[in-house]
């Protein structure tokens, strides 16, 4: 355990090497805190590097050595630090809708600059909308793709920082930037025949703002900003769109464009433009990158010149081709998740916005499928993949290929936010292991600066998905900075009334909104905002998240109070994708109750007693109103008595004691009536496993999870799914086959089977409570928390239970060890004989042991 720490920060390496902190010296601070220590030194300067070291003191007061020097850099700390213009190519936007679908080459901007002194380091700060690709002297800068992240550009624009020291050479250099349309210049597609993104989003012609800074060894700097002196030329990218794809003509490539000695004849120059009004903000969420390359499983020529490439895996990204042929040869790539019985490509589950019958607006394709094309320049082998689009697919239809398409000619580039892996799980049930693999493919397919519902036909960030899968995502990946971005997206698009929108960024959808015509989302999707705040506090321990967004959440809470009637709500999308009749009034009112519960909890945390009392009192009134109108005490039935209704009532702890037991028995009856299957939608499916964990009924959870027929995860796998479906039923026409909502079960693997649970914010206190069940004979895994790795692995041999646990430094844990009789040992010794280990109780065939950090091996008898 840590009892104190000491930090020093300097603005030069010599001082920090001598253990001097000329910017900040904390002295010895008595504290066990080792995360989220806020900087309180001399005000930091923009575009500057700082060095720091730390040492800690253990429980005996002994100090560690000083850590090795580390460093961080600042970028622009306020708007005035960004002294560069927004520039575009000056072309006018089309006047007619159908003209948006014609060729309009993406612009490339270029600037020659000198670096005539010895370089210490160089940085590129760049925002390019919708997307950008930058290179210096012909070499691509960084490996980010589809950058920057999508935001409400009237409120916030993200910029990225690159270390370009090794790109700059002494003498003449050239930087070039190509811009794609992205979300800033979308097509006027009528999504679902209704929503035109150009009328909903902040839009404009592609534009960029750039600061290139070179710091020399003599301390001087050169700054190359975007301005009217940058030249602009058309790129070989003829058309690009996030849904329909990208079209490239390699014959238009100009080999000398990246040569600083090249002088263009009659060059065009960039035009300064106002650009979006959003605040330039450093992009902190993990950028999108190529995270894996997938090789084809098979290639079949289904008719002369038409090939179907099976990648063997549904994923998000693009295809990359390697081809040699005559100049002017055009290759078409169409993408889909499925194939028809005759082996041809099925595009229908990936069609943008259900535009399938000419309902996409003037000029839009009759069916809005995903397609890329490439025109060869001829000569040597040409390798190409799109830069400014992404698709969801398993199969690629290839036409126009010169000669015969071979396995080495095409591959899949998996794209995703490059989030760090945080957890692993495996067990003795092969179906669960396959399900976990499918979930992780699904999750990675839907991280594109928003957590999307699907990577093909929608690509939007729905608030309801946040509640369902946030915990599951975070057990698998470090989502801390990613979800911080999503929380800000919610605030960026918060309605003047206080309502939270259904999607963030907001694109016009407002199904089952809490009030007519105010842009509000359904209350079950509005919960995503406060639930993410709570989640980041619970998982990562950052109280500032609660403080920073409290006022926005309070505004939302007051708005919901104004929408309620007699302490109840009636309108909601309810348990989306459930198989039963939906209990609309119950779910709407339960979500209202939860919003008010959370604002009361946050007020208490932030020491706002009047708010805490006000909202806690209101929460009690809402709860009582729900019980009075929607709970039958004589039968234990909530609302319509479906699985969803019973689970909502139990998850929100609306009743206690005998009423709770009766409600649970009713739930078991509904499961039995469906031959042990679930019938829940996206919300109650997540809640169901929480309820079974809390009530020590993992046997019921296991039997539901382990079903191999409809409906269930096993049914998806038995039918060839490599990612999760949007619906329990197989769809070959309408619904996505790569949808994360039902991935909430991954949380159950960690929290119930491995038993890893936070007992305080940031996992400073931990509960390890594995729940072995049915025919499972082993499970193993870990979660890499903000404080370190928490591991739990167990196996059963005969009637002996073996449990191995790892608890991070500076944490304590309560270990629940399944045991019914006999001696309980740790590393072969009876626990009673071990110092610093304490048996604190026995409950429901568990022995509860309190421990500190370390690695432990327990044995008990079942």
C-alpha positions in Angstrom: 0.0 0.0 0.0 1.1 3.5 -0.8 1.1 6.0 2.0 2.6 9.0 0.2 4.0 10.3 -3.1 6.2 13.0 -4.4 6.2 14.6 -7.9 8.6 17.0 -9.6 8.2 18.7 -13.0 10.7 20.7 -14.9 10.8 22.5 -18.3 14.3 21.2 -19.0 16.0 17.9 -18.9 19.0 19.0 -16.9 16.9 20.1 -13.9 14.8 16.9 -13.9 18.0 14.8 -14.2 19.2 16.5 -11.0 15.9 15.8 -9.3 14.9 19.5 -9.4 11.3 20.6 -10.2 11.4 24.2 -11.4 7.8 24.0 -12.6 6.2 22.0 -9.8 7.4 20.3 -6.7 4.8 18.7 -4.5 7.0 17.7 -1.6 6.0 14.6 0.2 2.2 14.3 0.0 0.6 11.8 2.5 -1.9 10.0 0.2 -2.7 6.6 -1.1 -3.9 8.2 -4.4 -1.9 7.1 -7.4 -4.3 8.1 -10.2 -5.8 11.4 -11.3 -3.4 13.6 -9.4 -4.2 17.1 -10.8 -1.4 19.4 -11.9 -1.1 22.5 -9.6 2.2 24.0 -10.7 3.3 27.0 -12.7 0.9 27.7 -15.6 1.9 25.6 -18.6 2.9 27.2 -21.9 1.6 26.1 -25.3 3.7 24.0 -27.6 6.2 23.1 -24.9 7.8 20.0 -23.5 7.9 19.2 -19.7 9.8 16.5 -17.9 8.6 14.7 -14.7 9.6 12.2 -12.1 7.8 10.5 -9.2 8.6 8.5 -6.1 6.2 6.7 -3.7 6.3 5.6 -0.1 5.1 2.2 1.1 3.1 1.3 4.2 6.3 1.3 6.3 7.2 4.8 5.1 10.0 3.6 2.9 10.5 5.5 -0.3 11.1 4.1 -3.8 13.8 5.5 -6.0 12.9 8.4 -8.3 11.4 7.1 -11.5 13.2 7.6 -14.7 12.4 10.9 -16.4 9.3 11.0 -18.5 7.9 13.8 -20.5 4.7 15.3 -21.9 4.0 18.1 -24.4 1.4 20.7 -24.6 -0.2 21.9 -27.9 -2.6 24.8 -28.3 -4.0 25.7 -24.9 -6.3 28.4 -26.1 -7.8 29.5 -29.5 -5.3 32.3 -29.9 -2.4 29.8 -29.9 -3.6 28.5 -33.2 -2.4 31.0 -35.7 -3.4 29.3 -38.9 -6.2 29.8 -41.4 -8.8 27.4 -42.6 -8.3 26.9 -46.3 -10.2 25.2 -49.1 -9.8 24.8 -52.8 -12.4 27.5 -53.4 -14.8 25.4 -55.5 -18.5 26.1 -55.1 -20.8 23.4 -53.8 -23.2 22.0 -56.4 -26.5 23.8 -56.8 -28.5 20.7 -57.7 -28.7 17.5 -55.6 -27.9 15.2 -58.4 -24.6 17.0 -59.1 -23.3 15.9 -55.7 -23.0 12.3 -57.2 -20.8 13.4 -60.1 -17.0 13.2 -60.1 -15.5 15.9 -58.1 -11.8 15.2 -57.4 -10.7 15.5 -53.7 -8.3 18.5 -53.3 -4.6 18.1 -52.5 -2.9 21.1 -50.9 0.9 21.5 -51.1 3.4 23.9 -49.5 7.2 24.1 -50.0 9.2 25.2 -47.0 12.9 25.4 -45.9 14.6 24.0 -42.9 18.1 25.3 -43.0 19.4 24.7 -39.5 19.9 21.6 -37.4 16.6 20.2 -36.2 15.8 19.3 -32.6 12.2 18.1 -33.2 9.2 19.0 -35.4 5.5 18.7 -34.9 2.5 18.7 -37.2 -0.8 19.9 -35.7 -3.6 19.3 -38.2 -7.4 19.3 -38.5 -8.8 18.4 -41.9 -12.5 18.1 -42.6 -14.1 15.7 -43.3 -11.0 13.5 -43.4 -7.3 14.2 -44.3 -4.2 12.3 -45.4 -0.9 14.2 -44.9 2.5 13.5 -46.3 5.9 15.2 -46.1 8.4 14.7 -48.9 6.2 11.9 -50.2 6.1 9.9 -47.0 2.8 9.5 -45.2 2.6 11.2 -41.8 1.5 8.8 -39.1 -0.8 5.8 -39.4 -4.1 7.4 -38.4 -6.9 6.9 -40.9 -10.3 8.5 -41.2 -9.0 11.4 -39.0 -10.2 13.5 -37.3 -13.0 12.0 -35.2 -16.6 12.9 -36.1 -18.0 15.7 -33.9 -20.7 18.4 -34.1 -18.4 20.7 -36.0 -20.3 23.8 -35.0 -19.3 23.1 -31.4 -16.0 21.2 -31.6 -13.3 20.2 -34.1 -10.6 17.8 -33.2 -7.0 18.1 -34.3 -4.1 15.6 -34.1 -0.5 16.0 -33.3 2.3 14.2 -35.1 6.0 13.9 -34.4 7.5 14.6 -37.9 11.1 15.1 -36.8 12.3 12.2 -39.0 10.2 13.4 -42.0 12.0 16.8 -42.2 15.4 17.1 -44.0 17.7 20.1 -44.1 17.0 22.3 -47.1 13.7 22.3 -49.1 10.8 20.2 -48.0 7.2 19.8 -49.1 4.0 19.0 -47.2 0.9 17.8 -49.0 -2.6 17.2 -47.6 -5.5 15.5 -49.4 -9.0 16.0 -48.0 -11.9 13.6 -48.1 -15.6 14.5 -47.6 -16.2 12.4 -44.4 -19.1 13.7 -42.3 -18.4 17.3 -43.2 -19.4 17.1 -46.8 -21.9 14.2 -47.0 -24.1 13.4 -49.9 -27.7 14.5 -49.8 -28.8 10.9 -49.4 -32.3 10.5 -47.8 -31.6 8.0 -45.1 -34.7 5.8 -44.8 -36.1 8.0 -47.5 -36.4 10.8 -44.9 -33.2 12.3 -43.3 -30.9 14.3 -45.5 -27.6 14.5 -43.6 -26.8 17.8 -45.3 -29.8 19.3 -43.6 -28.9 17.9 -40.2 -25.1 18.2 -39.8 -22.7 21.1 -39.8 -21.4 20.9 -43.4 -19.1 22.6 -45.9 -16.6 22.0 -48.6 -13.5 20.1 -47.5 -11.1 22.4 -45.6 -8.1 22.2 -43.4 -6.1 24.1 -40.9 -2.5 23.2 -40.1 0.4 24.4 -37.9 3.8 22.8 -38.8 6.4 23.7 -36.2 10.1 23.1 -36.4 12.3 23.6 -33.3 16.0 23.9 -33.9 18.9 23.0 -31.7 19.7 26.6 -31.2 16.3 27.2 -29.6 14.7 29.0 -32.6 11.5 27.9 -34.3 9.9 28.0 -37.7 6.1 27.9 -38.1 4.5 27.0 -41.4 0.7 27.7 -41.1 -2.0 27.2 -43.7 -2.8 30.4 -45.6 -3.5 31.6 -49.1 0.1 30.7 -50.3 -0.6 27.0 -50.3 -1.1 25.5 -53.8 -4.0 23.2 -54.6 -4.4 20.5 -57.2 -7.0 17.8 -57.9 -6.1 14.4 -56.5 -6.8 11.0 -58.3 -9.8 10.4 -55.9 -12.7 11.1 -58.2 -15.5 10.6 -55.6 -15.6 9.6 -51.9 -18.4 9.0 -49.5 -18.6 7.3 -46.1 -21.5 5.1 -47.3 -21.2 4.6 -51.0 -17.4 4.3 -51.2 -14.4 5.7 -53.0 -13.5 5.9 -56.7 -9.8 6.3 -57.8 -8.2 6.9 -61.1 -4.5 6.1 -60.9 -3.9 7.7 -64.3 -4.3 11.1 -62.6 -1.5 10.6 -60.2 1.3 13.2 -60.4 4.6 11.6 -59.5 6.3 15.0 -59.0 3.6 16.5 -56.7 5.6 15.6 -53.6 8.9 16.9 -55.0 9.8 20.3 -53.5 11.7 21.2 -56.6 8.7 20.7 -58.9 7.3 24.0 -60.2 3.6 23.8 -61.2 2.5 25.6 -64.3 -0.3 28.1 -63.7 -0.8 26.8 -60.1 -4.1 27.4 -58.3 -3.9 28.7 -54.7 -5.9 27.9 -51.7 -8.7 30.2 -50.5 -9.1 31.2 -46.9 -12.5 30.2 -45.6 -14.3 30.7 -42.3 -14.3 27.0 -41.6 -16.5 25.4 -39.0 -17.2 27.4 -35.8 -16.4 24.6 -33.4 -13.6 24.9 -30.8 -10.3 23.3 -31.9 -9.7 20.6 -29.4 -6.8 18.1 -29.1 -8.1 14.6 -30.2 -7.5 12.4 -27.1 -9.6 9.3 -28.1 -7.5 6.6 -29.7 -7.3 7.2 -33.5 -8.6 4.9 -36.1 -5.9 2.6 -37.6 -5.5 -0.6 -39.5 -5.5 -3.1 -36.6 -5.3 -6.3 -38.6 -4.9 -7.6 -42.1 -7.3 -10.4 -43.1 -6.4 -12.9 -45.8 -9.2 -14.5 -48.0 -10.7 -17.8 -47.0 -11.7 -18.5 -50.5 -12.2 -17.0 -54.0 -14.9 -18.3 -56.4 -15.6 -17.2 -59.9 -19.4 -17.4 -60.0 -19.6 -16.3 -63.6 -17.1 -15.1 -66.2 -15.2 -12.2 -64.7 -17.2 -12.0 -61.5 -15.4 -13.2 -58.4 -16.7 -13.6 -54.8 -14.0 -13.2 -52.2 -14.8 -14.7 -48.8 -12.7 -13.1 -46.1 -14.0 -15.7 -43.6 -14.9 -13.0 -41.1 -17.3 -10.1 -40.9 -15.5 -6.9 -40.0 -15.2 -3.2 -40.7 -12.7 -1.7 -43.1 -11.8 -1.8 -46.7 -10.2 -4.2 -49.3 -6.6 -3.7 -50.5 -5.7 -4.9 -54.0 -2.4 -5.7 -55.7 -2.9 -5.7 -59.4 -1.1 -5.5 -62.7 -2.8 -4.7 -66.0 -3.3 -2.2 -68.8 -3.9 1.5 -68.2 -7.5 2.3 -68.1 -8.7 -1.0 -66.7 -11.4 -0.4 -64.2 -11.9 -2.8 -61.2 -15.1 -2.7 -59.1 -15.3 -3.9 -55.6 -18.7 -4.4 -54.0 -19.1 -5.3 -50.3 -21.7 -7.4 -48.4 -22.1 -9.4 -45.2 -23.8 -12.3 -46.8 -24.3 -14.3 -50.0 -27.4 -15.6 -51.7 -28.0 -19.3 -52.1 -26.6 -19.2 -55.7 -23.3 -17.8 -54.3 -23.8 -14.3 -55.5 -23.2 -11.3 -53.3 -26.0 -10.2 -50.9 -25.7 -6.5 -50.4 -29.0 -5.9 -48.7 -28.0 -5.9 -45.0 -25.4 -3.2 -45.7 -27.4 -0.8 -47.8 -27.1 2.8 -46.5 -30.2 3.9 -44.6 -32.5 1.3 -46.2 -32.2 3.2 -49.6 -33.4 0.2 -51.7 -36.3 1.4 -53.8 -35.1 4.7 -55.3 -36.0 6.5 -52.1 -32.6 8.2 -51.6 -33.4 11.5 -53.3 -32.5 13.1 -56.6 -29.4 11.6 -58.1 -29.0 8.9 -55.4 -28.5 5.3 -56.5 -31.7 3.2 -56.5 -30.0 0.8 -54.1 -27.3 2.5 -51.9 -24.8 -0.3 -51.7 -21.1 -0.1 -50.8 -18.7 0.0 -53.8 -15.1 1.1 -54.5 -13.4 1.3 -57.9 -9.9 1.6 -59.1 -8.7 2.6 -62.6 -5.2 1.3 -63.4 -2.4 3.5 -64.6 -0.6 0.5 -66.1 2.9 -0.8 -65.9 4.2 -2.3 -62.6 2.1 -3.9 -59.8 -0.2 -1.4 -58.3 -1.4 -1.6 -54.7 -4.4 0.4 -53.6 -6.9 0.8 -50.8 -9.5 3.6 -50.2 -8.5 6.4 -47.9 -11.8 8.1 -47.1 -14.5 5.5 -46.7 -15.1 2.3 -44.7 -17.4 -0.6 -45.1 -18.9 -3.5 -43.1 -18.5 -6.8 -44.9 -17.3 -10.4 -45.1 -17.6 -10.8 -48.9 -16.2 -8.8 -51.7 -17.5 -9.0 -55.3 -14.7 -8.2 -57.7 -15.3 -7.4 -61.4 -13.1 -6.1 -64.1 -10.0 -7.9 -62.8 -7.3 -8.3 -65.5 -6.5 -12.0 -65.8 -7.4 -14.4 -62.9 -7.9 -13.1 -59.4 -5.7 -15.1 -56.9 -5.6 -15.3 -53.1 -2.5 -13.0 -52.9 -4.2 -10.3 -55.0 -6.7 -9.1 -52.3 -6.8 -8.7 -48.6 -9.0 -7.0 -46.0 -7.8 -4.1 -43.9 -9.6 -4.1 -40.5 -10.1 -0.6 -39.3 -11.0 0.5 -35.8 -10.2 2.9 -33.1 -6.9 1.7 -31.7 -8.1 1.0 -28.2 -5.8 -0.9 -26.0 -6.8 -4.4 -25.0 -7.9 -4.5 -21.3 -9.2 -8.0 -20.7 -9.2 -11.6 -21.8 -11.5 -14.5 -21.1 -11.6 -18.2 -21.9 -13.3 -21.2 -20.4 -14.1 -24.9 -20.9 -17.2 -24.1 -23.0 -16.1 -23.8 -26.6 -19.3 -22.0 -27.7 -18.6 -19.3 -25.1 -15.1 -18.9 -26.4 -16.4 -18.6 -30.0 -19.0 -16.1 -28.8 -16.3 -14.1 -27.1 -14.4 -14.0 -30.3 -17.5 -12.9 -32.3 -18.2 -10.2 -29.7 -14.7 -8.7 -29.9 -14.9 -8.6 -33.7 -18.2 -6.9 -33.4 -16.9 -4.4 -30.9 -13.9 -3.5 -32.9 -16.0 -3.1 -36.0 -18.1 -0.4 -34.3 -15.4 1.9 -32.9 -15.0 4.7 -35.4 -14.7 7.8 -33.2 -18.3 7.0 -32.2 -19.5 3.7 -30.9 -21.7 2.8 -33.8 -24.7 0.5 -34.2 -23.3 -1.0 -37.4 -20.3 -0.1 -39.7 -22.3 -0.3 -42.9 -25.8 0.9 -43.2 -26.0 3.4 -40.4 -22.6 4.1 -38.7 -24.4 6.3 -36.0 -23.7 6.6 -32.3 -27.0 5.6 -30.5 -27.3 6.5 -26.8 -29.2 3.3 -26.0 -26.2 1.2 -27.0 -24.1 3.0 -24.4 -26.2 1.6 -21.5 -26.3 -1.9 -23.0 -22.6 -2.4 -23.8 -20.5 0.2 -22.0 -19.4 -2.2 -19.3 -18.8 -5.0 -21.7 -16.7 -2.8 -24.0 -14.6 -1.6 -21.0 -13.8 -5.1 -19.7 -12.4 -5.9 -23.1 -10.7 -2.5 -24.0 -9.5 0.7 -22.4 -12.4 2.9 -23.3 -11.6 5.8 -20.9 -10.7 8.5 -23.4 -13.0 7.1 -26.1 -16.0 7.5 -23.8 -14.9 10.9 -22.6 -15.3 11.9 -26.2 -18.8 10.4 -26.4 -19.9 12.3 -23.3 -18.8 15.5 -24.9 -20.7 14.6 -28.1 -23.8 14.3 -25.9 -23.3 17.8 -24.5 -22.4 19.3 -27.9 -25.8 18.3 -29.2 -27.9 18.8 -26.1 -31.1 20.5 -27.0 -31.8 24.0 -25.6 -34.6 22.4 -23.6 -32.0 20.1 -21.9 -33.0 17.0 -23.8 -30.4 14.6 -25.0 -30.6 13.4 -28.6 -31.0 9.8 -29.8 -27.7 9.8 -31.7 -24.6 11.7 -31.0 -23.5 13.5 -33.1 -27.1 14.3 -33.8 -28.3 13.5 -37.4 -32.1 14.0 -37.1 -33.5 10.8 -35.7 -35.9 11.3 -32.8 -38.0 8.2 -32.5 -40.2 8.0 -29.4 -38.8 11.3 -28.1 -39.8 12.6 -24.7 -41.5 15.6 -26.2 -42.8 16.4 -29.7 -40.5 18.3 -32.1 -37.7 19.2 -29.7 -35.2 16.7 -31.2 -35.2 14.6 -28.0 -34.4 11.0 -28.1 -36.4 8.2 -26.3 -35.7 8.3 -22.6 -34.1 4.9 -22.9 -31.5 6.4 -25.2 -31.1 9.6 -23.3 -29.8 7.5 -20.4 -26.6 6.9 -22.3 -25.3 10.4 -21.2 -25.5 10.1 -17.4 -24.8 6.3 -17.5 -21.5 7.0 -19.3 -20.6 9.6 -16.6 -21.3 7.0 -13.9 -19.4 4.4 -15.8 -16.2 6.4 -16.2 -16.3 7.2 -12.5 -16.9 3.6 -11.5 -14.3 2.1 -13.8 -11.7 4.8 -14.0 -12.2 6.7 -10.8 -12.2 10.2 -12.3 -14.5 12.4 -10.2 -13.9 15.4 -12.5 -16.1 13.7 -15.1 -19.0 13.9 -12.7 -18.1 17.5 -11.8 -17.5 18.7 -15.3 -20.9 17.5 -16.7 -23.1 17.9 -13.6 -24.8 21.1 -14.8 -25.5 19.6 -18.2 -27.0 16.5 -16.6 -29.0 18.6 -14.2 -30.4 20.5 -17.1 -31.5 17.2 -18.7 -33.0 16.0 -15.4 -35.0 19.2 -15.0 -36.2 18.8 -18.6 -37.4 15.3 -17.9 -39.2 16.4 -14.7 -41.1 18.9 -16.9 -42.0 16.1 -19.3 -43.4 13.8 -16.6 -47.0 13.5 -15.5 -47.9 12.3 -12.0 -44.2 11.2 -11.6 -44.5 8.8 -14.5 -43.5 8.7 -18.2 -45.4 7.0 -20.9 -43.4 7.3 -24.2 -40.4 5.2 -24.9 -38.9 2.8 -27.5 -38.9 0.3 -24.6 -36.9 -2.9 -24.7 -35.7 -2.6 -28.3 -35.7 -5.9 -30.2 -37.4 -7.9 -27.5 -39.6 -10.8 -28.7 -42.5 -10.0 -26.4 -45.0 -7.2 -26.3 -43.1 -4.2 -24.9 -44.0 -2.7 -21.5 -43.7 0.9 -22.7 -45.0 2.7 -19.7 -42.9 0.7 -17.2 -39.7 1.1 -19.1 -40.2 4.8 -19.7 -41.0 5.4 -16.0 -38.1 3.2 -14.9 -35.6 5.2 -17.0 -37.0 8.4 -15.6 -36.5 7.0 -12.1 -32.9 6.1 -12.9 -32.1 9.5 -14.3 -33.3 11.1 -11.1 -31.5 8.5 -9.0 -28.3 9.3 -10.8 -28.5 13.0 -10.4 -29.2 12.5 -6.7 -26.1 10.3 -6.5 -23.9 12.8 -8.3 -25.2 15.6 -6.1 -24.3 13.7 -3.0 -20.8 12.9 -4.5 -20.2 16.6 -5.2 -21.4 17.7 -1.8 -24.5 19.5 -3.1 -26.9 18.7 -0.2 -30.0 20.6 -1.4 -29.9 19.0 -4.8 -29.2 15.6 -3.3 -32.2 15.9 -1.0 -34.5 17.2 -3.7 -33.7 14.5 -6.2 -33.5 11.7 -3.7 -37.0 12.6 -2.5 -38.3 12.8 -6.0 -36.8 9.4 -6.9 -38.7 7.9 -4.0 -42.0 9.4 -5.3 -41.3 8.1 -8.8 -40.6 4.7 -7.4 -43.7 4.6 -5.4 -45.8 5.8 -8.4 -44.4 2.9 -10.5 -45.2 0.4 -7.8 -48.7 1.7 -7.3 -49.6 1.6 -11.0 -47.5 -1.1 -12.5 -46.9 -3.8 -9.9 -49.4 -6.5 -8.8 -48.4 -7.4 -5.3 -50.6 -10.5 -5.3 -48.8 -12.1 -8.3 -45.4 -10.4 -8.4 -46.2 -9.2 -11.9 -44.7 -5.9 -13.3 -46.7 -4.3 -16.0 -47.4 -7.0 -18.7 -45.5 -9.7 -16.9 -43.0 -10.3 -19.7 -39.4 -11.2 -19.1 -38.5 -7.5 -19.9 -41.0 -6.2 -17.5 -39.9 -8.4 -14.6 -36.2 -7.8 -15.2 -36.7 -4.0 -15.3 -38.5 -4.2 -12.0 -35.8 -6.3 -10.5 -32.8 -4.4 -11.9 -34.1 -1.1 -10.6 -34.8 -2.7 -7.2 -38.4 -1.4 -7.3 -39.5 -3.9 -4.7 -37.9 -5.7 -1.9 -38.4 -8.7 0.4 -41.3 -11.1 -0.5 -42.4 -8.8 -3.3 -39.0 -9.2 -4.9 -39.0 -12.9 -4.4 -42.5 -13.1 -6.1 -41.3 -10.9 -9.0 -38.3 -13.2 -9.5 -40.4 -16.3 -9.4 -42.6 -14.8 -12.1 -39.5 -14.2 -14.2 -38.4 -17.8 -13.8 -41.9 -18.8 -15.0 -41.6 -16.7 -18.1 -38.3 -18.3 -18.9 -39.6 -21.8 -18.3 -42.6 -21.0 -20.6 -40.1 -20.4 -23.4 -38.2 -23.7 -22.8 -35.4 -21.8 -21.0 -34.9 -19.2 -23.6 -34.7 -15.5 -23.3 -37.2 -13.2 -25.0 -35.5 -9.9 -24.0 -34.4 -6.9 -26.0 -31.2 -5.0 -25.8 -31.8 -3.4 -22.3 -33.2 -6.3 -20.4 -30.7 -8.7 -21.8 -27.9 -6.7 -20.1 -30.0 -6.3 -17.0 -30.9 -10.0 -16.8 -27.3 -11.2 -16.2 -26.9 -8.5 -13.5 -30.0 -9.7 -11.8 -28.9 -13.3 -11.8 -25.4 -12.4 -10.5 -26.9 -10.4 -7.7 -29.2 -13.2 -6.7 -26.6 -16.0 -7.0 -28.6 -17.7 -9.7 -25.8 -18.1 -12.3 -27.3 -21.5 -13.1 -30.3 -19.8 -14.8 -27.9 -17.3 -16.6 -25.7 -20.2 -17.8 -28.6 -22.2 -19.3 -29.9 -19.2 -21.1 -26.5 -18.2 -22.5 -25.7 -21.8 -23.5 -28.8 -22.3 -25.7 -27.9 -23.4 -29.3 -31.3 -22.9 -30.9 -33.5 -19.8 -31.5 -33.3 -17.3 -29.8 -29.8 -16.9 -28.5 -26.2 -16.4 -29.2 -25.6 -20.1 -29.9 -28.2 -19.9 -32.6 -26.2 -17.1 -34.3 -23.1 -19.2 -34.2 -24.8 -22.4 -35.4 -25.9 -20.3 -38.4 -22.4 -19.2 -39.3 -22.3 -15.8 -37.6 -18.8 -14.4 -37.1 -20.2 -11.2 -35.5 -23.4 -10.4 -33.6 -26.7 -9.8 -35.3 -28.9 -6.8 -34.8 -31.8 -9.2 -34.1 -32.2 -12.6 -32.5 -33.6 -13.9 -35.9 -31.4 -14.2 -38.9 -32.0 -11.5 -41.5 -30.7 -11.6 -45.1 -32.4 -8.4 -46.2 -32.9 -5.7 -43.6 -31.0 -6.0 -40.3 -27.3 -5.7 -39.8 -25.2 -8.8 -39.1 -22.6 -6.8 -37.2 -24.2 -5.1 -34.3 -22.9 -4.7 -30.8 -26.1 -4.4 -28.7 -26.3 -8.1 -27.6 -22.6 -8.1 -26.8 -23.6 -7.1 -23.3 -23.2 -10.8 -22.3 -19.4 -10.3 -22.5 -19.8 -8.4 -19.2 -21.2 -11.6 -17.6 -18.1 -13.6 -18.6 -16.0 -11.2 -16.5 -18.3 -10.3 -13.6 -20.0 -13.6 -13.0 -17.9 -16.4 -14.3 -14.5 -14.8 -13.5 -16.1 -12.8 -10.7 -14.2 -9.5 -11.2 -16.2 -6.6 -9.9 -15.4 -3.0 -8.7 -16.2 -2.3 -5.0 -15.2 1.3 -5.2 -14.4 3.8 -8.0 -11.5 2.9 -10.1 -11.2 -0.6 -8.7 -9.4 0.6 -5.6 -11.4 -2.0 -3.8 -12.3 -5.1 -5.6 -14.7 -8.0 -5.2 -13.6 -11.4 -6.7 -16.7 -13.6 -6.7 -16.5 -16.4 -9.3 -19.8 -18.3 -9.8 -18.9 -21.7 -11.1 -21.9 -23.4 -12.7 -23.2 -26.4 -14.5 -20.6 -28.2 -16.6 -17.9 -25.5 -16.6 -14.7 -27.0 -15.3 -12.4 -24.0 -15.8 -12.4 -20.3 -16.6 -9.4 -17.9 -16.8 -8.9 -14.3 -17.6 -8.0 -10.8 -16.4 -9.0 -7.2 -16.5 -6.3 -4.5 -16.8 -7.8 -1.8 -14.6 -6.5 1.7 -14.3 -4.6 0.5 -11.2 -3.2 -2.7 -12.7 -4.1 -6.2 -13.7 -6.8 -8.0 -11.8 -6.7 -11.7 -12.6 -9.1 -14.5 -11.7 -8.6 -18.1 -12.9 -10.3 -21.2 -11.6 -10.7 -24.9 -12.2 -12.6 -27.8 -10.7 -11.0 -31.2 -10.3 -13.3 -33.7 -8.6 -14.7 -31.8 -5.6 -11.7 -29.5 -5.3 -11.9 -25.9 -6.4 -8.7 -24.1 -7.3 -8.7 -20.3 -7.6 -5.8 -18.1 -8.6 -6.2 -14.4 -8.0 -4.0 -11.3 -8.7 -4.7 -8.0 -7.0 -2.8 -4.8 -8.0 -0.6 -2.8 -5.7 -2.4 -0.2 -3.6 -5.7 -2.1 -3.8 -7.6 -4.3 -1.4 -10.0 -7.2 -2.3 -12.7 -9.3 -0.9 -12.4 -12.8 -2.3 -15.5 -15.0 -2.3 -14.3 -18.6 -2.5 -16.8 -21.3 -3.2 -16.6 -23.8 -0.4 -18.9 -26.1 1.5 -16.7 -27.9 3.9 -13.1 -28.8 4.8 -10.0 -26.7 5.1 -9.6 -23.6 3.0 -5.9 -23.0 2.0 -3.8 -20.4 0.3 -0.5 -21.6 -1.2 -1.0 -24.8 0.7 -1.4 -23.2 4.2 -4.7 -22.9 6.1 -5.9 -19.3 5.8 -6.1 -18.9 9.6 -2.3 -19.3 9.7 -1.6 -16.5 7.2 -0.7 -13.1 8.4 -2.6 -10.2 6.7 -5.4 -12.5 5.5 -8.7 -12.5 7.2 -11.8 -14.6 6.9 -14.6 -12.0 7.2 -17.7 -14.3 6.8 -19.5 -17.2 5.3 -22.5 -16.8 2.9 -24.4 -19.0 0.4 -21.6 -21.6 0.3 -18.9 -19.0 0.0 -16.1 -18.2 2.4 -15.2 -14.5 2.3 -11.5 -13.5 2.6 -10.1 -10.1 2.9 -6.6 -9.5 1.2 -4.3 -6.8 0.0 -2.3 -6.7 -3.2 -0.5 -9.8 -4.4 -0.9 -13.2 -6.1 -2.9 -15.9 -4.4 -3.7 -19.5 -4.9 -6.7 -20.8 -3.0 -8.0 -24.3 -2.6 -11.4 -25.4 -1.2 -13.9 -28.2 -1.3 -17.2 -27.9 -3.1 
